[in-house]
Structures are given as C-alpha cells and as structure tokens.
Amino acid sequence: MATFPTTNRGNLRKLRAILRSPGNKTFLVTTHVNPDPDALCSQLAVALFLKVRGKKVILLNHEEIPSRLNFLPHSHLIKSVKGVTSVHYDAAVAVDCGDLPRVGDVQSLLDPAKPLINIDHHITNDGFGTCRWIDPQASSTCEILFDLFQSLKMPLTKPLAQLLYAGIMGDTGGFRYDNTTAKTHRIAAALQEFRLSPADYYRKIYESIPVADLQKFIRIMNRFEFFADGRIVSLTLSEKVFDSFSEDFDLKDSVFRFLRSIKNVEVSLIFMRIGRSKTRVNLRSAGVVDVAAVALHFNGGGHRNASGCTVDRPAKDVKTQILQEIQKALP
C-alpha cells in the first residue's frame, strides 16, 4: 500500500543512511508548539520506530503534553524544554512542522551541524533540514508515516497502530474533513485490524470538555462577527482569554468545529491579540477559499483549508487586511 511522491524517493536513501550510521545512536524528536493529536502521535510513532531499530530517543517539545492527550501510548516520554539548556544527541527529527521556528524553544538546542530529518504534510513547508519527507497530499503526518514505515520494513504493532490512527483522526476531524481520501480510509482499515477503539479515541480527543471551560466558552459565543453576507465569520480574543482555559480544552479547535456548523460560512477566523502590537491568526476554509495562500501573504502557511500566521501589527489592522484578501478570493 505504500506510495509516496517522486520527490521523496531520493530522500529515502538519505534517510536510510542517517538511520544506519553507527554514529547516530541518540535521536532528538520534536514537533510544533501547541501540539495537536497528529503532531504528538507522529512524534511518538517515530520514537517507537527508532527504539525498534536500537536507537536511544529524546522526546522534547516547547511545552508539556496536554493532559487530555495523556491516553496516547508512551506519552509520558515527552518532556518540556523548559529549564533545559543543552541536550546531547546525534541526529534530530522534526515532525508536522512547516518550518523550523515552529518547534519553539527547542530550536535553540538544535545543532546545525547534525542531521535533521523533516517529516511533514504542510503544502507551505519551506524544505528545512538535511533530509526531507514531505507529502502535501497526505491527510496528516501520521498518514505519511504509515507509508514510510512500510517502505522501511517496520512491522506494525498495536501501540503504533493506535498512534497512527489517533493522529489521522485528529487531522481529518474524525474522517470528516476534505483531506480525507480513499487512501486515508484504506490506511485506517489496515490499522483497525488491531481492533482499535475509534469511539474511545473520538471521545477523548473531542468530547472531554470540562464544565468550567464550557461555561467560559458560552460567554464568548456572542463575540462572533459576520462579514460578506455571512460567508465569513471571525472571533477576536486576547491571549489572556485563551490562557484562561484549561489544557484539557482545545479552545481553537472547539471554536472552529462550532463555526463549521453554521450555514453558508465559507471561512472562519480566530484573531488572538498578543500584547498591543502582535496578532496570531488562524484560518479555516470550507473548501472554496485557499487559506494557505492568504496566510502565505502574511508570511504564514499551512494547508489549503487550515492555515495560520503571526503578524506584528494590532488585531484591528490585521483583521481589516485579512478580510480584504479573503473577500477577493471568494467567488
């Protein structure tokens, strides 16, 4: 079943060379800030793969893993970079990152002289690293890993299947988003041979909202703004409001899942005010507008239907400019 873009075939030889090098005994594996299920599952899956090959593995992220995702196999191995000033490793792997700064404070610990493997599915990936395995057609980084592990003759185990399945579920919205393909379903079926519990994963990822967070979520519901005859909807919040929610509640994901359900909405936006002069923007599209192109216009990136950017300007100004770009893209 393993298939991968022609552009990756030359990198398979490089990847094997890095894995086989006797000097590469310890691997540092990391992922992006504010990690989602695909990021964490692909990080853990790579760790299991490396351990099977006799490697030592260090799992280091910008922050602690959200407690709601502690159910993932071997999640206790992931540590925060906070307080870490140096780390000894021989080669590194960054998963689900469109560019290297996405790993946050882990970047300062990376040695540019050492091999860095970049495994990702973002169409705006800038090609960082000494070895790249990038497939923008894949639903998720975990889908890429399924193919890659087959190419490297890695036998599937139940913990590995659990991780790949949960990661794919996370990035496809429970197999509901447009990035869900026939291939995605075939891979899910192969993983399901291990008698997984999709309903249990779905509940833990999407249906475990603490009551206190739900009450706060209800209070921000009246802050939504509609534009372009209801085809665009946005929400602007301060970083303080975001931080007031517990780590067991993914506010951004919950907002977007709610906005997706509104009739006629084509593009959903969240503007997060960071201080007085910086704004983090997350964009989601129902498919008509390429929000990756919009984000790229502001030095961001991501996928056609899910992207983001950080702009060094106040939210009011950024909102005006981004709305203009989106309205130009609406048919």
C-alpha positions in Angstrom: 0.0 0.0 0.0 3.0 2.3 0.5 3.1 5.2 -2.0 5.0 8.4 -1.9 5.8 11.4 -4.1 8.6 11.0 -6.6 10.4 14.0 -4.9 10.8 11.9 -1.8 12.3 8.8 -3.4 15.8 10.3 -3.4 15.4 11.1 0.3 14.7 7.5 1.2 18.4 6.7 0.5 19.5 9.7 2.7 17.1 8.6 5.5 18.4 5.1 5.5 22.0 6.4 5.6 21.2 8.5 8.7 19.5 5.6 10.4 22.3 3.2 9.6 25.2 5.5 10.6 26.9 3.9 13.6 27.5 7.4 15.0 23.8 8.2 15.1 22.9 6.5 18.3 20.7 9.1 20.0 17.8 10.9 18.2 16.1 14.0 19.4 12.4 14.0 18.2 10.3 17.2 18.4 7.2 18.8 17.0 5.4 22.1 16.8 4.2 24.4 19.6 0.7 23.9 20.8 0.8 20.3 19.5 -2.3 18.6 18.2 -3.0 14.9 18.1 -1.3 14.4 14.7 1.8 16.2 15.9 2.1 14.2 19.2 1.1 10.9 17.6 3.6 11.2 14.8 6.3 12.2 17.3 5.6 9.2 19.4 5.3 6.9 16.4 8.8 8.0 15.2 10.1 7.3 18.7 8.7 3.7 18.7 10.2 3.2 15.2 13.6 4.4 16.4 13.6 2.3 19.5 12.9 -0.8 17.5 16.0 0.0 15.5 18.0 0.1 18.7 18.3 3.9 19.0 18.1 6.0 22.1 15.3 8.6 21.9 14.8 12.0 23.5 11.3 13.5 23.1 11.4 17.2 23.7 8.8 19.8 23.0 8.2 23.5 23.6 5.6 22.7 26.3 4.2 19.8 28.3 1.7 17.5 26.5 -1.9 18.5 27.2 -3.3 16.2 29.9 -6.3 15.3 27.7 -3.9 13.5 25.4 -2.1 11.5 28.1 -4.0 8.5 26.9 -1.7 8.2 23.9 0.7 5.2 24.2 4.1 6.2 25.7 3.0 9.9 26.1 4.9 10.1 29.4 8.1 10.1 27.4 7.5 13.6 26.1 9.2 16.3 28.1 9.1 20.1 28.0 12.1 22.1 27.0 11.5 24.5 29.9 14.7 24.6 32.0 16.7 22.6 29.5 19.9 24.5 28.5 21.6 21.7 26.5 21.0 18.2 25.2 23.3 15.6 23.8 22.1 13.9 20.6 23.4 12.7 17.3 20.5 13.3 14.9 17.1 15.1 15.1 13.7 14.6 13.7 11.0 17.3 13.4 7.5 16.1 12.6 4.5 18.1 11.4 6.4 21.4 11.2 6.1 23.7 8.2 9.3 25.5 9.2 11.9 25.1 11.9 10.8 28.0 14.1 7.5 26.1 14.7 9.4 23.9 17.2 9.6 26.9 19.5 12.3 27.0 22.1 13.6 23.6 21.1 15.2 25.3 18.1 17.9 26.9 20.3 19.0 23.4 21.3 19.4 22.1 17.7 22.9 21.8 16.3 23.0 22.9 12.6 26.0 20.6 12.1 23.9 17.5 12.9 21.5 15.7 10.6 17.9 17.0 10.8 15.0 14.9 9.3 11.9 16.9 8.3 8.7 14.8 8.0 5.6 16.9 7.2 2.5 17.3 5.1 2.0 21.1 5.0 1.9 22.5 1.5 3.9 25.6 2.7 6.8 23.6 4.2 9.9 25.5 3.4 12.1 22.4 3.0 14.3 22.8 6.1 16.6 20.0 7.3 19.2 17.8 5.7 16.7 15.1 4.8 13.0 15.9 3.9 10.0 13.6 3.6 7.1 15.9 2.6 3.8 14.9 1.1 1.2 17.7 0.9 -1.4 15.3 -0.5 -1.4 13.3 2.8 -4.2 14.0 5.3 -1.7 14.0 8.1 1.9 13.4 9.1 0.7 10.0 10.6 -0.6 9.0 7.1 2.9 9.8 5.8 4.5 7.7 8.5 2.3 4.7 7.6 3.8 4.7 4.1 7.3 5.4 5.3 7.3 2.6 7.9 6.2 0.2 5.2 9.0 1.4 2.9 11.5 0.8 5.8 10.0 -2.6 6.6 8.8 -1.6 10.0 6.2 -4.1 11.3 3.0 -2.6 12.7 2.3 -3.2 16.4 -0.9 -2.3 18.3 0.7 0.8 20.1 2.0 2.0 16.7 -1.4 1.4 15.1 -3.1 3.3 17.9 -0.9 6.3 17.4 -1.2 6.4 13.7 -5.0 6.0 13.9 -5.4 8.7 16.5 -3.2 11.1 14.6 -5.1 10.6 11.3 -8.4 11.0 13.2 -7.2 14.3 14.7 -6.2 15.9 11.4 -9.2 14.7 9.5 -11.7 15.8 12.1 -12.8 12.3 12.7 -12.6 11.5 8.9 -15.0 14.4 8.1 -12.7 17.0 6.5 -11.9 17.4 2.8 -8.4 16.0 3.3 -10.0 12.5 4.0 -9.3 10.4 0.9 -9.9 6.8 -0.2 -6.3 6.2 0.7 -6.9 7.6 4.2 -9.7 5.1 4.7 -7.6 2.2 3.4 -4.9 3.0 5.9 -7.5 3.4 8.7 -8.9 0.0 7.8 -5.4 -1.6 7.9 -4.8 -0.1 11.3 -8.2 -1.2 12.5 -7.0 -4.8 12.0 -5.5 -4.4 15.5 -9.1 -4.0 17.0 -8.7 -0.4 18.0 -11.4 1.7 19.7 -12.3 4.6 17.4 -15.2 5.7 19.6 -13.0 5.9 22.6 -10.3 7.9 20.8 -13.0 10.3 19.5 -14.4 10.9 23.0 -11.0 11.6 24.4 -10.0 13.9 21.6 -13.3 15.8 21.0 -15.8 15.0 23.8 -14.0 15.6 27.1 -14.8 19.3 27.8 -14.5 20.4 31.5 -17.7 22.1 32.8 -15.8 25.2 33.8 -14.4 25.6 30.2 -17.8 25.1 28.7 -19.2 27.9 30.8 -16.4 30.3 29.6 -16.9 29.1 26.1 -20.6 30.0 26.2 -19.7 33.5 27.4 -17.6 34.2 24.3 -20.2 33.0 21.9 -21.7 36.5 21.4 -18.4 37.9 20.2 -18.6 36.3 16.8 -18.6 38.8 13.8 -20.0 38.0 10.4 -18.9 39.5 7.1 -19.6 39.1 3.3 -23.3 38.3 3.9 -22.5 35.6 6.5 -19.8 33.8 4.4 -17.0 34.9 6.7 -17.1 34.7 10.5 -14.4 35.8 12.9 -13.7 35.8 16.6 -11.2 38.1 18.3 -9.8 37.3 21.7 -6.9 38.3 23.9 -4.1 35.9 24.7 -5.2 36.2 28.4 -8.7 34.8 27.5 -7.0 31.9 25.6 -4.8 31.2 28.6 -7.8 31.2 31.0 -9.0 27.9 29.5 -7.6 24.7 30.9 -5.1 22.5 28.9 -7.9 19.9 28.8 -9.9 22.2 26.4 -8.7 23.0 22.9 -10.4 26.4 22.5 -9.3 26.9 18.9 -10.5 23.5 17.8 -13.8 23.9 19.6 -14.5 27.3 18.1 -13.7 26.1 14.6 -15.9 23.0 15.0 -18.8 25.2 16.1 -18.2 27.7 13.2 -18.1 24.9 10.6 -21.7 24.0 11.6 -23.1 27.5 10.7 -25.0 27.5 7.4 -23.3 29.3 4.4 -20.0 30.0 6.3 -17.0 29.6 3.9 -14.2 30.9 6.0 -13.7 31.0 9.8 -11.1 33.2 11.5 -9.7 33.5 15.0 -7.6 36.5 15.9 -5.6 36.3 19.1 -4.2 39.6 20.4 -0.7 39.2 21.8 0.1 42.3 23.7 -0.7 45.6 21.9 1.1 45.0 18.6 1.1 41.4 17.7 -1.7 39.1 16.4 -1.9 35.4 15.9 -4.4 34.4 13.2 -5.9 31.0 12.5 -7.9 30.4 9.3 -10.2 27.6 8.3 -11.9 27.2 4.9 -14.9 25.1 3.9 -13.0 24.5 0.6 -13.8 27.4 -1.6 -11.0 29.7 -0.5 -7.4 28.7 -0.3 -6.5 30.0 3.2 -2.9 28.8 2.8 -2.4 31.4 0.1 -4.0 34.0 2.3 -1.7 33.1 5.3 1.3 33.0 3.0 0.6 36.6 2.1 1.3 37.4 5.7 4.3 35.1 6.0 2.3 32.2 7.4 1.4 28.9 6.0 -0.4 25.6 6.4 -2.9 23.8 4.3 -5.5 24.9 1.8 -8.3 24.6 4.3 -6.4 25.2 7.6 -3.6 27.8 8.0 -2.2 30.4 10.3 0.1 33.3 10.6 1.6 35.7 13.2 1.6 39.4 12.3 3.5 42.2 14.1 0.5 44.5 14.0 -2.6 45.2 16.1 -5.5 42.8 15.6 -7.8 45.6 14.3 -5.4 46.4 11.4 -4.6 42.7 10.7 -8.3 41.8 10.6 -9.1 44.5 8.0 -6.3 43.3 5.7 -7.0 39.6 6.0 -10.7 40.2 5.4 -9.9 42.1 2.3 -7.7 39.2 1.0 -10.4 36.7 1.7 -13.2 38.7 0.1 -11.1 39.0 -3.0 -10.8 35.2 -3.1 -14.5 34.5 -2.6 -16.3 33.6 -5.9 
